[in-house]
Structures are given as structure tokens and as C-alpha cells.
């Protein structure tokens, strides 16, 4: 692959990973190591150096929030659990509609041709 193709692929994969993260955060709190294992289970090789900044950006966007369960983190490296925010839930609902439409267009209609 060329460098440009690699960058495009990476950008697309980052978007897929965000949808996947929002989906699971909608079911309950998630944490980085679990997300890494979940994405790997689906065949994505994501490094912690990619995932943790992605989670931080999603938090900055207001889609996720760190939940402490009333406890202060023992250290900066302590496990951070993330929950879906109301803004994240709205984004997830929008993305689900868009993914469904995209699936109809790209997958279902491709089978008709």
C-alpha cells in the first residue's frame, strides 16, 4: 500500500473504532484494556498508543466521560472507566442510522448487481 492509502485506511478504521467504542459504552462502562481486547477479537490490531489518545479525544468531544464510582484514582495509571454521555448517546443514535443506510447502499445493493 502507498502512504496515502495507509492514511486513508487508518482514518476509516479510526471512525469504525469510534462507532464500536460508543456502541459498547452504551451498554455499560468500558476501559482501555477491554477495548483493546474487543477490537483485537474483531481482527483489528490497535496499539495502546493509538487507543488511549482516541479515548481522550472522544472524552473531549463530550461523547464519553470518566466514571470514578465515587473513588479517586490511586495513580495516574489507574484504570479509567468510560461511560457514554447523553451527547454520546445522541451521536450513537445518529451513527446507527447512518451505518444502517450505508449498509443498505454498500452491502445489500452490491449483492443485487
N, CA and C of each residue as an Amber inpcrd file, in Angstrom:
protein
   339
   0.8290000  -1.1920000   0.0000000   0.0000000   0.0000000   0.0000000
   0.8700000   1.2510000   0.0000000   0.3760000   2.2760000  -0.6170000
   1.1040000   3.5400000  -0.5970000   0.8370000   4.2470000   0.7160000
   1.6520000   5.2510000   1.0140000   1.4720000   6.0150000   2.2420000
   0.0860000   6.6550000   2.2730000  -0.3770000   7.1980000   1.1430000
  -1.6900000   7.8360000   1.0960000  -2.7920000   6.8140000   1.3910000
  -2.6950000   5.6280000   0.8080000  -3.6900000   4.5860000   1.0610000
  -3.6760000   4.1880000   2.5340000  -2.4750000   4.0880000   3.1200000
  -2.3680000   3.7540000   4.5420000  -3.0750000   4.7990000   5.3970000
  -2.8830000   6.0700000   5.0690000  -3.5210000   7.1500000   5.8420000
  -5.0310000   7.1040000   5.6950000  -5.5050000   6.8710000   4.4830000
  -6.9500000   6.7890000   4.2770000  -7.5060000   5.6100000   5.0520000
  -6.8680000   4.4740000   4.9560000  -7.3240000   3.2880000   5.6820000
  -7.3530000   3.5570000   7.1750000  -6.3210000   4.1860000   7.6970000
  -6.2540000   4.4850000   9.1220000  -7.3960000   5.3960000   9.5340000
  -7.6780000   6.4110000   8.7410000  -8.7690000   7.3300000   9.0770000
 -10.1150000   6.6200000   9.0800000 -10.3170000   5.7350000   8.1220000
 -11.5640000   4.9760000   8.0790000 -11.6510000   4.0470000   9.2810000
 -10.5670000   3.3560000   9.5820000 -10.5660000   2.4500000  10.7320000
 -10.8030000   3.2030000  12.0360000 -10.2240000   4.3700000  12.1920000
 -10.4570000   5.1650000  13.4000000 -11.9440000   5.4610000  13.5670000
 -12.6160000   5.7640000  12.4750000 -14.0530000   6.0350000  12.5330000
 -14.8150000   4.7730000  12.9420000 -14.4570000   3.6260000  12.3680000
 -15.1020000   2.3630000  12.7520000 -14.8920000   2.0880000  14.2390000
 -13.6630000   2.2970000  14.7040000 -13.3640000   2.0310000  16.1100000
 -14.1750000   2.9340000  17.0240000 -14.3560000   4.1840000  16.6380000
 -15.1560000   5.1080000  17.4470000 -16.5930000   4.6220000  17.5660000
 -17.1680000   4.1850000  16.4580000 -18.5350000   3.6620000  16.4920000
 -18.5940000   2.4440000  17.4130000 -17.6270000   1.5660000  17.2920000
 -17.5700000   0.3560000  18.1110000 -17.4720000   0.7240000  19.5970000
 -16.6330000   1.6780000  19.9150000 -16.4620000   2.1180000  21.3070000
 -17.7520000   2.7240000  21.8380000 -18.3810000   3.5890000  21.0660000
 -19.6460000   4.1890000  21.5010000 -20.6980000   3.1180000  21.7380000
 -20.7550000   2.1380000  20.8360000 -21.7230000   1.0540000  20.9690000
 -21.5480000   0.3390000  22.3140000 -20.3240000  -0.0390000  22.6310000
 -20.0970000  -0.7690000  23.8800000 -20.2580000   0.1180000  25.1070000
 -19.8680000   1.3680000  25.0090000 -20.0600000   2.2840000  26.1320000
 -21.5450000   2.4990000  26.3950000 -22.3610000   2.3450000  25.3610000
 -23.8100000   2.4510000  25.5380000 -24.3890000   1.3090000  26.3550000
 -23.6660000   0.1890000  26.4030000 -24.1300000  -0.9750000  27.1580000
 -23.6360000  -0.9480000  28.6060000 -22.6320000  -0.1430000  28.8840000
 -22.0780000  -0.0620000  30.2360000 -20.6660000   0.4610000  30.1790000
 -20.1080000   0.7970000  31.3370000 -18.7490000   1.3520000  31.3580000
 -17.7350000   0.4120000  30.7000000 -16.7830000   1.0200000  30.0440000
 -15.7080000   0.2970000  29.3600000 -14.3730000   0.8430000  29.8630000
 -13.3040000   0.1110000  29.6130000 -11.9710000   0.6090000  29.9500000
 -11.0130000   0.1830000  28.8520000  -9.8960000   0.8550000  28.7710000
  -8.9780000   0.7190000  27.6530000  -8.5440000  -0.6890000  27.3300000
  -8.0790000  -1.4320000  28.3140000  -7.5920000  -2.7870000  28.0390000
  -8.7060000  -3.6610000  27.4730000  -9.9040000  -3.5130000  28.0010000
 -11.0390000  -4.2880000  27.4850000 -11.3080000  -3.9140000  26.0240000
 -11.2620000  -2.6090000  25.7160000 -11.4970000  -2.1610000  24.3450000
 -10.4240000  -2.7370000  23.4210000  -9.1660000  -2.7090000  23.8440000
  -8.0940000  -3.2920000  23.0280000  -8.3990000  -4.7550000  22.7100000
  -8.7880000  -5.5130000  23.7270000  -9.0910000  -6.9320000  23.5250000
 -10.3060000  -7.1170000  22.6270000 -11.3130000  -6.2930000  22.7980000
 -12.5300000  -6.3820000  21.9690000 -12.2100000  -6.0840000  20.5100000
 -11.4610000  -5.0400000  20.2610000 -11.1100000  -4.7140000  18.8780000
 -10.2270000  -5.8050000  18.2710000  -9.3210000  -6.3500000  19.0500000
  -8.4760000  -7.4510000  18.5580000  -9.3130000  -8.6790000  18.2450000
 -10.3480000  -8.9210000  19.0490000 -11.2520000 -10.0470000  18.8080000
 -11.9080000  -9.9380000  17.4310000 -12.0720000  -8.7100000  16.9730000
 -12.6630000  -8.4470000  15.6620000 -11.6050000  -8.3140000  14.5640000
 -10.3520000  -8.6040000  14.8950000  -9.2940000  -8.6010000  13.8960000
  -8.5480000  -7.2950000  13.7290000  -8.8260000  -6.3110000  14.5680000
  -8.1300000  -5.0320000  14.4840000  -6.9370000  -5.0430000  15.4220000
  -5.7710000  -4.7130000  14.9060000  -4.5690000  -4.6410000  15.7190000
  -4.3540000  -3.1840000  16.1170000  -4.8350000  -2.8380000  17.2810000
  -4.7740000  -1.4660000  17.7800000  -3.7770000  -1.4330000  18.9360000
  -2.8990000  -0.4620000  18.9150000  -1.9190000  -0.3380000  19.9990000
  -2.4850000   0.5840000  21.0840000  -1.9760000   0.4450000  22.2980000
  -2.3830000   1.3810000  23.3520000  -2.0690000   2.8310000  22.9720000
  -0.9880000   3.0340000  22.2290000  -0.6150000   4.3850000  21.7930000
  -1.5940000   4.9950000  20.8170000  -2.4080000   4.1740000  20.2080000
  -3.4850000   4.6610000  19.3370000  -4.7850000   4.7790000  20.1140000
  -5.0880000   3.7640000  20.9230000  -6.3780000   3.7230000  21.6090000
  -6.5330000   4.8120000  22.6550000  -5.5590000   4.9810000  23.5370000
  -5.7480000   5.9030000  24.6440000  -5.9130000   7.3590000  24.1940000
  -5.1700000   7.8350000  23.2110000  -5.4570000   9.1740000  22.6900000
  -6.8440000   9.2500000  22.0280000  -7.2800000   8.1580000  21.3990000
  -8.6110000   8.1230000  20.7910000  -9.6880000   8.2650000  21.8710000
  -9.5420000   7.5260000  22.9640000 -10.4960000   7.6520000  24.0680000
 -10.4850000   9.0760000  24.6350000  -9.2970000   9.6620000  24.7480000
  -9.1980000  11.0340000  25.2590000  -9.9000000  12.0210000  24.3280000
  -9.7550000  11.8270000  23.0090000 -10.4520000  12.7100000  22.0520000
 -11.9630000  12.5330000  22.1540000 -12.3990000  11.3040000  22.3430000
 -13.8380000  11.0510000  22.4720000 -14.3790000  11.6880000  23.7540000
 -13.5520000  11.7030000  24.7840000 -13.9410000  12.3850000  26.0230000
 -14.0000000  13.8960000  25.7860000 -13.0170000  14.4450000  25.0820000
 -13.0060000  15.8860000  24.7840000 -14.2070000  16.2880000  23.9380000
 -14.6590000  15.3880000  23.0580000 -15.8360000  15.6570000  22.2340000
 -17.1220000  15.6410000  23.0620000 -17.0300000  15.1250000  24.2790000
 -18.2070000  15.0400000  25.1320000 -19.0260000  13.7810000  24.9040000
 -18.4420000  12.8010000  24.2300000 -19.1570000  11.5490000  23.9440000
 -18.9900000  10.5360000  25.0640000 -17.8590000  10.5940000  25.7480000
 -17.5650000   9.6950000  26.8580000 -17.1990000  10.5280000  28.0730000
 -17.4190000   9.9440000  29.2370000 -16.9440000  10.5850000  30.4600000
 -16.3170000   9.5200000  31.3460000 -15.3150000   9.9290000  32.0930000
 -14.6810000   9.0200000  33.0300000 -15.5960000   8.8980000  34.2380000
 -15.8380000   7.6630000  34.6360000 -16.6680000   7.4240000  35.8230000
 -15.7640000   6.8530000  36.9010000 -15.8170000   7.4510000  38.0700000
 -14.9210000   7.0500000  39.1590000 -15.6200000   6.1940000  40.2080000
 -16.9090000   6.0220000  40.0990000 -17.6620000   5.2510000  41.0940000
 -17.3970000   5.7680000  42.5070000 -17.2630000   7.0880000  42.6340000
 -17.0670000   7.6960000  43.9410000 -15.6670000   7.5390000  44.5200000
 -14.7530000   6.9750000  43.7550000 -13.3840000   6.7670000  44.2440000
 -12.4150000   7.6250000  43.4420000 -11.4040000   8.0930000  44.0990000
 -10.3430000   8.8100000  43.3970000  -9.3480000   7.7940000  42.8610000
  -8.8180000   8.0920000  41.6950000  -7.8160000   7.1990000  41.1150000
  -6.5970000   7.1440000  42.0290000  -6.1080000   5.9510000  42.2730000
  -4.9480000   5.7770000  43.1460000  -3.6860000   6.3460000  42.5110000
  -3.6180000   6.3250000  41.1970000  -2.4500000   6.8490000  40.4930000
  -2.8860000   7.2800000  39.1020000  -2.0440000   8.0650000  38.4250000
  -2.3970000   8.4890000  37.0680000  -2.5630000   7.2970000  36.1170000
  -1.9470000   6.1730000  36.4310000  -2.0250000   4.9920000  35.5660000
  -3.1560000   4.0540000  35.9770000  -3.9320000   4.4330000  36.9740000
  -5.0410000   3.5860000  37.4060000  -6.0560000   3.4520000  36.2630000
  -6.7550000   2.3340000  36.2460000  -7.7330000   2.0820000  35.1950000
  -8.8060000   3.1650000  35.1970000  -9.0680000   3.6960000  34.0060000
 -10.1110000   4.6970000  33.8380000 -11.2760000   4.0340000  33.1220000
 -12.4370000   4.0990000  33.7200000 -13.6320000   3.5720000  33.0770000
 -14.3760000   4.7250000  32.4300000 -14.8990000   4.4410000  31.2360000
 -15.6110000   5.4440000  30.4640000 -17.0590000   5.0350000  30.2980000
 -17.9480000   6.0040000  30.4220000 -19.3750000   5.7850000  30.1960000
 -19.8410000   6.7210000  29.0940000 -20.8670000   6.3140000  28.4140000
 -21.4620000   7.1260000  27.3590000 -22.1840000   8.3130000  27.9960000
 -21.9920000   9.4820000  27.4540000 -22.6950000  10.6790000  27.9280000
 -23.9940000  10.8320000  27.1280000 -24.8820000  11.7190000  27.5520000
 -26.0770000  11.9810000  26.7350000 -25.7130000  12.4430000  25.3170000
 -24.6860000  13.2560000  25.2060000 -24.2310000  13.6950000  23.8800000
 -23.7140000  12.4960000  23.0790000 -22.9920000  11.6050000  23.7340000
 -22.5120000  10.3990000  23.0830000 -23.6520000   9.5000000  22.6430000
 -24.6960000   9.4250000  23.4620000 -25.8660000   8.6110000  23.1090000
 -26.5540000   9.1740000  21.8730000 -26.6480000  10.4920000  21.7810000
 -27.2430000  11.0990000  20.5840000 -26.3830000  10.8240000  19.3530000
 -25.0600000  10.9180000  19.5190000 -24.1430000  10.6300000  18.4160000
 -24.2810000   9.1710000  17.9920000 -24.3550000   8.2610000  18.9630000
 -24.5010000   6.8480000  18.6560000 -25.7950000   6.5820000  17.9000000
 -26.8800000   7.1990000  18.3090000 -28.1620000   7.0150000  17.6040000
 -28.0470000   7.4960000  16.1560000 -27.4210000   8.6400000  15.9530000
 -27.2170000   9.1650000  14.6060000 -26.3390000   8.2200000  13.7880000
 -25.2500000   7.7600000  14.3840000 -24.3370000   6.8520000  13.6760000
 -25.0100000   5.5360000  13.3250000 -25.8480000   5.0310000  14.2120000
 -26.5660000   3.7830000  13.9040000 -27.4370000   3.9520000  12.6640000
 -28.1280000   5.0810000  12.5800000 -28.9560000   5.3390000  11.3850000
 -28.0890000   5.4350000  10.1350000 -26.9610000   6.1180000  10.2580000
 -26.0850000   6.2840000   9.1050000 -25.4300000   4.9740000   8.6910000
 -25.0300000   4.1690000   9.6560000 -24.4330000   2.8720000   9.3470000
 -25.4620000   1.9650000   8.6780000 -26.6850000   2.0180000   9.1700000
 -27.7500000   1.2090000   8.5670000 -27.9660000   1.6140000   7.1050000
 -28.0180000   2.8990000   6.8320000 -28.1890000   3.3790000   5.4610000
 -26.9820000   2.9870000   4.6070000 -25.7960000   3.1510000   5.1420000
 -24.5890000   2.7910000   4.4170000 -24.5690000   1.2960000   4.1050000
 -24.9860000   0.4910000   5.0600000 -25.0450000  -0.9580000   4.8490000
 -26.0040000  -1.2940000   3.7060000 -27.1660000  -0.6590000   3.7090000
 -28.1230000  -0.8960000   2.6100000 -27.5060000  -0.5390000   1.2680000
 -26.8320000   0.5730000   1.2110000 -26.2600000   1.0550000  -0.0420000
 -25.0600000   0.2240000  -0.4970000 -24.1550000  -0.0320000   0.4100000
 -22.8730000  -0.6490000   0.0470000 -22.9350000  -2.1730000   0.0290000
 -23.6630000  -2.7640000   0.9560000 -23.6730000  -4.2220000   1.0710000
 -24.8730000  -4.8370000   0.3660000 -26.0640000  -4.4010000   0.7410000
 -27.2570000  -5.0260000   0.1740000 -27.4190000  -4.7550000  -1.3090000
 -27.2440000  -3.5180000  -1.7220000 -27.3940000  -3.1880000  -3.1430000
 -26.2690000  -3.7830000  -3.9830000 -25.1030000  -3.9530000  -3.3840000
 -23.9870000  -4.5660000  -4.1220000 -24.3260000  -6.0110000  -4.4750000
 -25.0800000  -6.6850000  -3.6290000 -25.4890000  -8.0550000  -3.8900000
 -26.5350000  -8.1730000  -4.9720000 -27.2160000  -7.0680000  -5.2720000
 -28.2570000  -7.0680000  -6.3060000 -27.6730000  -6.9650000  -7.7110000
 -26.4900000  -6.3470000  -7.8060000 -25.9070000  -6.0470000  -9.1040000
 -25.2370000  -7.1780000  -9.7150000
